[in-house]
């Protein structure tokens, strides 16, 4: 992590110790140690969009399906349909890759005290139906090997994550993030996030600031939404807006 990014994360923690001290996962990029619970489902459906000056990417519909296997394990599968539009060109579209994973929360704040910690290995790969267009589905596969942490004080929580991404056809990266969460009433969550990536060889890095909300329509259906903008971009890339709009079903 470069010095400026370390300062940004430190500033984030200093500015939000009381207002937003959280749980990650959709609509945020940073994940958290939470699981749906034994025999329960968490299904997220969304439109995820990235806008830059010369191009846009829409993932819609995008599905993130999670199942609780026991109280501390979560099985995950996610993927969707991608629409890519470059300025002056026609849109290109097709199914993207599939991401599968298993989360294990090996320390739980409620039962073990102090804080919750999980690991969440995931694999992104190209099933037979995925697009062969490299702008829709980048060539190669990748592994995610992260650790998630969470600490809650009443309605406030903080949720850092750090991990390694191994890519078969591009450079490996470190990724890291921190989410702050304020829950004024049950199931209503106000979220803020810093999330970044650093290329292993060369040290190039990016950083995104993100704001989000989970708003309960009912006990089992929530609106989940976020909007963010890059603070720092990788060399040769444009600054971007990232938006997420979807529904979360807790079954």
SERO-4910 file (N, C-alpha, C, O; in steps of 0.05 Angstrom, whole numbers):
BEGIN
 pado doro    nc1    nc2    nc3   cac1   cac2   cac3    cc1    cc2    cc3    oc1    oc2    oc3
  Unk    A     17    -24      0      0      0      0     18     25      0     36     27     17
  Unk    A     13     43    -18     29     67    -20     22     85      3      1     83     16
  Unk    A     40    105      8     37    123     31     10    138     29     -3    141     50
  Unk    A      3    148      6    -22    164      3    -46    147      9    -65    158     21
  Unk    A    -46    121      2    -69    104      7    -70     97     36    -92     96     48
  Unk    A    -47     93     49    -48     88     78    -59    112     93    -74    109    112
  Unk    A    -52    136     84    -63    160     96    -93    163     92   -107    171    110
  Unk    A   -102    155     68   -131    156     63   -146    138     81   -167    145     91
  Unk    A   -136    113     85   -150     94    103   -149    105    131   -169    103    145
  Unk    A   -126    116    140   -125    127    167   -144    150    170   -157    152    191
  Unk    A   -146    167    150   -165    190    151   -194    179    153   -210    190    168
  Unk    A   -200    159    138   -227    147    139   -233    138    168   -255    143    177
  Unk    A   -215    124    180   -220    114    207   -222    137    228   -236    134    247
  Unk    A   -208    158    223   -209    181    241   -235    197    238   -246    207    257
  Unk    A   -245    198    213   -269    214    208   -295    200    216   -315    213    222
  Unk    A   -295    173    216   -319    158    220   -319    140    245   -332    119    243
  Unk    A   -306    146    267   -306    128    289   -333    127    303   -339    107    316
  Unk    A   -349    148    302   -375    149    316   -398    148    296   -417    134    300
  Unk    A   -395    163    274   -417    164    255   -420    138    240   -443    129    236
  Unk    A   -399    126    232   -402    101    216   -380     81    224   -362     75    209
  Unk    A   -382     70    248   -361     51    255   -370     23    250   -355      4    255
  Unk    A   -371    -45    207   -393    -47    191   -393    -72    177   -373    -87    175
  Unk    A   -413    -75    167   -415   -100    153   -413    -95    123   -428    -79    112
  Unk    A   -396   -110    110   -392   -108     81   -411   -126     66   -433   -132     75
  Unk    A   -402   -136     43   -419   -151     25   -437   -132     10   -437   -108     14
  Unk    A   -453   -143     -9   -469   -126    -26   -486   -106     -9   -498   -113     11
  Unk    A   -486    -80    -18   -477    -69    -43   -448    -59    -43   -440    -45    -62
  Unk    A   -433    -66    -22   -405    -57    -21   -386    -78    -34   -394   -100    -39
  Unk    A   -361    -69    -40   -342    -88    -51   -329   -105    -30   -326   -129    -33
  Unk    A   -322    -92     -7   -309   -106     15   -329   -126     27   -352   -120     32
  Unk    A   -319   -151     32   -336   -171     45   -333   -171     75   -314   -158     86
  Unk    A   -351   -185     89   -351   -186    118   -353   -215    128   -357   -233    111
  Unk    A   -350   -220    154   -351   -248    164   -379   -259    166   -382   -283    173
  Unk    A   -400   -243    161   -427   -253    165   -435   -275    146   -426   -276    123
  Unk    A   -453   -293    156   -464   -315    140   -494   -315    143   -504   -304    163
  Unk    A   -509   -328    125   -538   -327    126   -551   -342    150   -573   -336    157
  Unk    A   -536   -361    161   -547   -378    182   -554   -405    171   -560   -408    147
  Unk    A   -555   -425    188   -559   -453    179   -585   -456    164   -606   -451    174
  Unk    A   -583   -466    139   -606   -471    123   -619   -447    110   -640   -449     98
  Unk    A   -608   -423    113   -619   -399    103   -605   -390     77   -582   -396     73
  Unk    A   -620   -375     61   -610   -364     36   -608   -333     38   -624   -320     51
  Unk    A   -588   -322     24   -586   -294     19   -581   -291    -11   -560   -299    -21
  Unk    A   -601   -280    -25   -600   -277    -54   -601   -248    -62   -619   -233    -55
  Unk    A   -580   -239    -76   -578   -211    -84   -581   -210   -115   -567   -224   -129
  Unk    A   -599   -192   -124   -602   -188   -153   -597   -158   -158   -607   -141   -143
  Unk    A   -582   -152   -178   -573   -124   -181   -566   -115   -209   -563   -132   -227
  Unk    A   -565    -89   -212   -552    -76   -236   -527    -63   -225   -528    -44   -210
  Unk    A   -504    -72   -234   -478    -61   -226   -466    -46   -250   -462    -59   -271
  Unk    A   -461    -21   -247   -452     -5   -270   -427     10   -264   -423     20   -241
  Unk    A   -409     12   -283   -384     27   -281   -384     47   -304   -386     39   -328
  Unk    A   -381     72   -298   -381     93   -318   -354    108   -318   -345    118   -298
  Unk    A   -342    110   -342   -318    126   -346   -324    146   -369   -345    145   -381
  Unk    A   -305    163   -375   -310    183   -396   -314    171   -423   -331    181   -438
  Unk    A   -300    149   -429   -301    138   -456   -315    111   -458   -318    100   -480
  Unk    A   -324    100   -436   -337     74   -437   -353     69   -412   -350     82   -392
  Unk    A   -371     49   -414   -388     41   -392   -391     11   -392   -391     -2   -414
  Unk    A   -395     -1   -368   -400    -30   -366   -424    -33   -347   -424    -23   -325
  Unk    A   -443    -48   -357   -467    -54   -341   -469    -84   -337   -468   -100   -356
  Unk    A   -471    -93   -312   -475   -121   -306   -504   -124   -297   -510   -118   -274
  Unk    A   -522   -132   -315   -550   -134   -309   -564   -154   -326   -561   -153   -351
  Unk    A   -578   -173   -315   -581   -177   -286   -555   -191   -275   -542   -206   -289
  Unk    A   -549   -184   -250   -527   -197   -236   -538   -211   -211   -552   -199   -195
  Unk    A   -530   -236   -207   -540   -252   -185   -517   -260   -167   -496   -268   -176
  Unk    A   -522   -258   -141   -503   -266   -120   -519   -283   -100   -535   -273    -84
  Unk    A   -515   -310   -102   -532   -329    -87   -515   -342    -65   -495   -354    -71
  Unk    A   -525   -340    -40   -510   -350    -17   -528   -368      0   -552   -363      3
  Unk    A   -516   -390     10   -530   -409     26   -515   -415     52   -491   -420     51
  Unk    A   -528   -414     75   -515   -420    100   -515   -449    106   -536   -462    108
  Unk    A   -491   -460    108   -487   -489    114   -476   -490    142   -451   -489    146
  Unk    A   -493   -493    161   -485   -490    189   -485   -460    196   -491   -443    179
  Unk    A   -478   -454    221   -479   -427    230   -455   -410    221   -456   -385    222
  Unk    A   -433   -423    213   -409   -408    207   -398   -412    179   -377   -402    172
  Unk    A   -412   -427    162   -404   -432    134   -424   -420    115   -448   -420    120
  Unk    A   -413   -410     92   -430   -399     71   -420   -408     44   -396   -407     38
  Unk    A   -438   -419     28   -431   -426      0   -442   -404    -18   -464   -394    -15
  Unk    A   -425   -396    -38   -432   -373    -55   -428   -380    -84   -409   -393    -92
  Unk    A   -446   -369   -101   -443   -370   -130   -454   -343   -141   -476   -335   -134
  Unk    A   -438   -330   -158   -448   -305   -169   -438   -301   -198   -418   -312   -206
  Unk    A   -454   -286   -213   -447   -280   -241   -470   -266   -254   -491   -262   -241
  Unk    A   -467   -258   -279   -488   -243   -292   -482   -238   -321   -464   -249   -333
  Unk    A   -499   -221   -332   -497   -213   -361   -485   -185   -363   -493   -167   -348
  Unk    A   -465   -182   -381   -450   -157   -383   -455   -143   -409   -456   -155   -430
  Unk    A   -459   -117   -407   -463   -100   -430   -440    -79   -430   -438    -63   -412
  Unk    A   -423    -79   -451   -401    -61   -453   -406    -41   -475   -413    -49   -498
  Unk    A   -402    -15   -470   -406      6   -490   -382     24   -490   -376     37   -469
  Unk    A   -369     26   -512   -347     45   -516   -357     68   -533   -372     64   -551
  Unk    A   -347     93   -527   -356    116   -541   -353    114   -571   -331    107   -580
  Unk    A   -374    118   -586   -373    117   -615   -376     89   -627   -377     87   -651
  Unk    A   -379     69   -610   -382     41   -620   -409     30   -610   -421     40   -592
  Unk    A   -417      9   -623   -441     -5   -615   -436    -21   -589   -413    -29   -584
  Unk    A   -457    -26   -574   -454    -41   -549   -448    -70   -555   -458    -81   -575
  Unk    A   -431    -83   -538   -426   -111   -540   -436   -124   -514   -434   -111   -493
  Unk    A   -446   -148   -515   -458   -160   -491   -455   -190   -491   -451   -203   -512
  Unk    A   -458   -202   -468   -457   -231   -465   -454   -239   -436   -449   -222   -419
  Unk    A   -457   -265   -430   -454   -275   -403   -425   -273   -394   -406   -279   -409
  Unk    A   -421   -265   -369   -394   -263   -358   -385   -289   -344   -400   -309   -345
  Unk    A   -362   -288   -331   -352   -312   -316   -368   -317   -291   -385   -301   -284
  Unk    A   -363   -339   -278   -377   -348   -254   -357   -347   -231   -334   -355   -234
  Unk    A   -366   -337   -208   -350   -336   -184   -363   -353   -162   -386   -349   -155
  Unk    A   -347   -373   -152   -357   -390   -131   -339   -389   -107   -315   -383   -110
  Unk    A   -349   -393    -83   -332   -391    -59   -345   -404    -35   -368   -410    -35
  Unk    A   -328   -407    -14   -337   -417     12   -325   -399     33   -301   -395     35
  Unk    A   -343   -388     50   -335   -371     72   -336   -387     98   -356   -402    103
  Unk    A   -315   -385    114   -315   -398    141   -308   -377    162   -287   -366    162
  Unk    A   -327   -372    180   -323   -353    202   -312   -370    225   -328   -383    240
  Unk    A   -286   -369    230   -274   -385    250   -272   -372    277   -264   -384    297
  Unk    A   -278   -346    278   -281   -332    304   -306   -315    302   -310   -301    283
  Unk    A   -322   -316    324   -348   -302    324   -349   -284    349   -345   -293    371
  Unk    A   -355   -258    344   -355   -239    366   -374   -247    388   -368   -244    412
  Unk    A   -399   -256    381   -419   -262    400   -411   -286    417   -418   -287    441
  Unk    A   -397   -306    406   -390   -330    421   -362   -331    431   -357   -342    453
  Unk    A   -344   -319    416   -315   -320    423   -305   -294    435   -283   -293    446
  Unk    A   -322   -272    433   -313   -247    444   -295   -232    425   -285   -244    405
  Unk    A   -289   -207    431   -270   -190    417   -280   -182    389   -289   -159    385
  Unk    A   -278   -200    369   -286   -194    342   -292   -219    326   -287   -241    335
  Unk    A   -303   -215    302   -308   -238    283   -287   -237    262   -279   -216    252
  Unk    A   -278   -261    254   -258   -264    233   -266   -287    214   -275   -308    224
  Unk    A   -263   -284    188   -270   -305    169   -249   -306    147   -233   -287    143
  Unk    A   -248   -328    133   -233   -331    108   -253   -338     87   -273   -352     92
  Unk    A   -248   -330     62   -268   -332     41   -255   -338     14   -256   -322     -4
  Unk    A   -242   -362     11   -230   -369    -15   -251   -371    -37   -273   -382    -33
  Unk    A   -245   -359    -61   -263   -359    -83   -248   -363   -109   -225   -357   -111
  Unk    A   -263   -374   -129   -251   -380   -155   -270   -368   -177   -294   -373   -177
  Unk    A   -258   -352   -195   -272   -342   -218   -263   -358   -243   -239   -361   -248
  Unk    A   -283   -369   -258   -276   -386   -281   -297   -381   -303   -317   -368   -298
  Unk    A   -291   -392   -326   -308   -389   -350   -324   -415   -355   -312   -434   -366
  Unk    A   -349   -416   -348   -365   -440   -356   -370   -440   -386   -363   -420   -399
  Unk    A   -380   -461   -396   -383   -464   -425   -400   -442   -438   -396   -436   -461
  Unk    A   -419   -431   -423   -438   -411   -435   -426   -383   -435   -438   -366   -447
  Unk    A   -404   -378   -421   -394   -350   -418   -383   -340   -445   -375   -355   -462
  Unk    A   -384   -313   -448   -376   -301   -472   -346   -305   -478   -330   -306   -459
  Unk    A   -339   -308   -503   -311   -310   -511   -299   -282   -518   -275   -280   -524
  Unk    A   -315   -261   -516   -306   -234   -521   -290   -224   -497   -301   -224   -475
  Unk    A   -265   -217   -500   -248   -209   -477   -257   -184   -463   -250   -180   -440
  Unk    A   -272   -166   -476   -282   -143   -462   -306   -149   -445   -314   -134   -427
  Unk    A   -319   -172   -450   -342   -181   -434   -333   -199   -411   -342   -196   -388
  Unk    A   -315   -218   -418   -304   -237   -398   -274   -238   -402   -264   -251   -420
  Unk    A   -259   -225   -384   -230   -223   -387   -218   -252   -388   -227   -269   -372
  Unk    A   -199   -257   -405   -187   -283   -407   -175   -292   -381   -165   -276   -365
  Unk    A   -174   -319   -377   -162   -330   -353   -180   -332   -329   -202   -321   -329
  Unk    A   -170   -346   -309   -185   -349   -284   -170   -335   -262   -147   -326   -265
  Unk    A   -183   -332   -238   -168   -321   -216   -179   -332   -190   -202   -340   -188
  Unk    A   -161   -333   -170   -168   -341   -142   -167   -317   -124   -150   -299   -127
  Unk    A   -187   -315   -106   -186   -295    -85   -181   -309    -59   -194   -329    -52
  Unk    A   -162   -299    -43   -155   -311    -17   -155   -289      4   -134   -277      9
  Unk    A   -179   -282     15   -181   -260     34   -185   -268     63   -191   -291     69
  Unk    A   -181   -248     80   -189   -250    108   -207   -226    114   -201   -203    106
  Unk    A   -229   -231    128   -248   -210    135   -250   -208    166   -248   -228    180
  Unk    A   -253   -183    175   -254   -178    204   -279   -160    209   -287   -144    192
  Unk    A   -291   -163    233   -313   -145    240   -314   -142    270   -310   -160    285
  Unk    A   -320   -117    278   -324   -110    306   -348    -92    308   -350    -72    294
  Unk    A   -366    -99    326   -391    -83    330   -393    -73    358   -387    -87    377
  Unk    A   -402    -47    360   -408    -34    385   -437    -24    383   -441     -2    372
  Unk    A   -456    -39    392   -484    -30    390   -492    -26    361   -489    -45    345
  Unk    A   -501     -2    353   -509      3    326   -486      9    307   -490     13    283
  Unk    A   -461     10    317   -438     17    301   -420     -7    297   -418    -25    314
  Unk    A   -407     -8    274   -389    -30    268   -368    -22    248   -372     -2    234
  Unk    A   -345    -36    248   -324    -32    228   -316    -58    217   -314    -78    232
  Unk    A   -310    -59    191   -306    -85    177   -283    -82    157   -287    -74    134
  Unk    A   -258    -88    165   -235    -88    146   -233   -116    132   -242   -136    142
  Unk    A   -221   -115    108   -215   -139     93   -188   -135     79   -182   -114     69
  Unk    A   -172   -157     78   -148   -157     62   -145   -184     49   -152   -204     60
  Unk    A   -134   -184     24   -132   -210     10   -113   -208    -13   -102   -187    -20
  Unk    A   -109   -232    -26    -91   -235    -48   -107   -246    -72   -123   -264    -68
  Unk    A   -103   -235    -96   -116   -245   -120    -95   -257   -138    -77   -242   -148
  Unk    A    -97   -283   -143    -78   -296   -162    -92   -299   -189   -113   -311   -191
  Unk    A    -80   -288   -210    -91   -288   -236    -75   -306   -255    -50   -306   -254
  Unk    A    -88   -322   -271    -74   -340   -289    -63   -326   -314    -44   -336   -327
  Unk    A    -75   -303   -322    -67   -290   -347    -62   -260   -343    -61   -245   -363
  Unk    A    -60   -250   -319    -53   -222   -314    -38   -220   -288    -33   -241   -275
  Unk    A    -30   -196   -280    -14   -193   -256    -30   -198   -231    -53   -191   -229
  Unk    A    -17   -210   -211    -29   -214   -185    -32   -188   -170    -16   -169   -175
  Unk    A    -51   -186   -151    -55   -162   -136    -61   -168   -107    -71   -189   -100
  Unk    A    -55   -148    -90    -67   -147    -63    -92   -130    -65    -93   -110    -80
  Unk    A   -112   -137    -50   -135   -120    -47   -142   -116    -18   -136   -133     -1
  Unk    A   -154    -93    -12   -159    -86     16   -182    -67     17   -187    -52     -2
  Unk    A   -196    -67     39   -219    -48     42   -227    -46     71   -219    -62     88
  Unk    A   -243    -26     76   -254    -22    103   -282    -10     99   -285     10     85
  Unk    A   -302    -21    113   -329    -12    112   -337     -2    140   -333    -16    160
  Unk    A   -350     21    141   -362     31    166   -392     28    164   -404     33    143
  Unk    A   -405     20    186   -433     14    186   -447     27    210   -437     26    232
  Unk    A   -470     40    205   -487     51    226   -515     40    222   -527     43    200
  Unk    A   -526     27    242   -553     15    241   -572     29    260   -574     21    283
  Unk    A   -585     51    251   -603     66    269   -627     50    279   -636     54    301
  Unk    A   -637     32    261   -659     13    269   -652    -14    256   -635    -15    238
  Unk    A   -665    -35    265   -659    -62    256   -661    -64    226   -682    -56    214
  Unk    A   -640    -74    213   -639    -80    184   -634    -55    167   -629    -59    143
  Unk    A   -637    -31    178   -630     -7    162   -601     -1    168   -593      5    190
  Unk    A   -584     -1    147   -556      3    150   -546     25    131   -553     25    108
  Unk    A   -531     44    142   -518     65    127   -488     58    126   -475     53    147
  Unk    A   -477     57    102   -450     46     98   -431     65     84   -440     82     68
  Unk    A   -406     64     91   -385     79     77   -361     61     74   -355     44     91
  Unk    A   -346     65     52   -325     45     46   -301     59     32   -305     78     16
  Unk    A   -277     49     38   -253     53     21   -244     26     12   -242      7     28
  Unk    A   -238     23    -14   -229     -3    -25   -208      2    -46   -210     20    -63
  Unk    A   -186    -14    -44   -164    -10    -63   -151    -36    -72   -156    -57    -60
  Unk    A   -135    -34    -93   -119    -56   -103    -91    -47   -109    -87    -24   -117
  Unk    A    -71    -64   -104    -44    -58   -111    -31    -81   -127    -32   -104   -118
  Unk    A    -21    -74   -150     -8    -94   -167     18   -103   -153     34    -87   -144
  Unk    A     22   -130   -152     45   -141   -138     72   -131   -149     89   -121   -135
  Unk    A     75   -132   -176    100   -124   -189     96    -96   -200     81    -91   -219
  Unk    A    110    -77   -188    109    -49   -197     95    -31   -177    100     -7   -177
  Unk    A     77    -41   -161     64    -26   -140     43     -6   -149     34     10   -133
  Unk    A     34     -7   -174     12     10   -183    -13      3   -167    -18    -20   -160
  Unk    A    -29     24   -161    -52     19   -143    -75     37   -150    -72     58   -163
  Unk    A    -99     29   -141   -123     46   -144   -137     47   -117   -131     31    -99
  Unk    A   -156     65   -115   -171     69    -90   -198     80    -96   -201     99   -112
  Unk    A   -219     69    -84   -247     77    -89   -260     85    -62   -257     72    -42
  Unk    A   -275    107    -63   -292    115    -40   -321    110    -48   -330    116    -70
  Unk    A   -336     97    -29   -363     87    -35   -382     93    -12   -374     91     11
  Unk    A   -407    100    -18   -428    103      2   -451     84     -5   -457     81    -29
  Unk    A   -463     71     15   -484     52      9   -506     51     30   -503     64     52
  Unk    A   -527     37     24   -550     34     43   -563      7     39   -564     -4     16
  Unk    A   -572     -5     61   -591    -27     60   -616    -19     74   -616    -12     98
  Unk    A   -638    -18     59   -664     -8     69   -684    -30     68   -690    -41     47
  Unk    A   -696    -37     92   -715    -60     92   -743    -52     83   -756    -36     95
  Unk    A   -752    -65     61   -780    -63     53   -797    -80     72   -819    -72     81
  Unk    A   -787   -105     76   -799   -123     95   -777   -137    110   -753   -130    106
  Unk    A   -783   -155    128   -762   -170    143   -745   -186    124   -721   -191    130
  Unk    A   -756   -194    101   -741   -212     83   -732   -199     57   -718   -212     42
  Unk    A   -740   -175     51   -733   -162     26   -722   -134     32   -735   -118     46
  Unk    A   -698   -129     22   -684   -103     27   -676    -91      1   -668   -104    -18
  Unk    A   -678    -64      0   -665    -49    -21   -635    -46    -14   -629    -38      8
  Unk    A   -617    -52    -33   -589    -49    -29   -578    -31    -51   -582    -37    -75
  Unk    A   -564    -10    -44   -554      9    -64   -529     22    -55   -524     25    -31
  Unk    A   -512     30    -74   -487     44    -68   -478     61    -92   -486     55   -115
  Unk    A   -462     81    -87   -450     97   -108   -422    105    -99   -419    114    -76
  Unk    A   -402    103   -116   -375    110   -109   -359    121   -132   -368    119   -155
  Unk    A   -336    132   -126   -319    144   -146   -290    138   -139   -282    137   -115
  Unk    A   -273    134   -159   -245    129   -155   -231    153   -144   -235    176   -154
  Unk    A   -214    149   -124   -196    170   -114   -170    169   -128   -157    189   -133
  Unk    A   -161    145   -134   -136    140   -149   -141    118   -169   -156     99   -163
  Unk    A   -130    120   -193   -133    100   -214   -107     88   -222    -86    100   -218
  Unk    A   -108     64   -233    -84     51   -244    -74     66   -268    -90     78   -282
  Unk    A    -47     65   -273    -36     80   -296    -50     71   -322    -55     47   -326
  Unk    A    -57     90   -339    -70     84   -364   -100     80   -362   -113     73   -383
  Unk    A   -112     83   -339   -141     80   -336   -154    106   -328   -141    124   -318
  Unk    A   -180    108   -333   -195    133   -328   -208    131   -300   -212    110   -289
  Unk    A   -213    155   -289   -229    156   -265   -257    145   -271   -267    148   -293
  Unk    A   -270    133   -251   -295    119   -256   -315    124   -233   -308    129   -210
  Unk    A   -341    123   -241   -363    121   -222   -371     92   -221   -372     78   -242
  Unk    A   -378     82   -197   -388     55   -194   -415     57   -179   -417     69   -158
  Unk    A   -436     44   -191   -462     44   -178   -472     16   -175   -466     -2   -192
  Unk    A   -488     11   -154   -500    -15   -149   -529    -10   -140   -534      6   -122
  Unk    A   -548    -23   -153   -576    -20   -146   -589    -48   -148   -589    -60   -169
  Unk    A   -600    -57   -125   -611    -84   -126   -629    -90   -102   -636    -72    -86
  Unk    A   -638   -115   -101   -655   -125    -79   -640   -148    -66   -628   -164    -80
  Unk    A   -643   -150    -40   -632   -172    -25   -656   -188    -12   -673   -176      1
  Unk    A   -656   -214    -17   -677   -231     -7   -664   -249     15   -645   -264      9
  Unk    A   -675   -248     39   -665   -264     61   -687   -285     67   -708   -279     77
  Unk    A   -680   -310     61   -700   -332     62   -692   -354     82   -707   -373     85
***
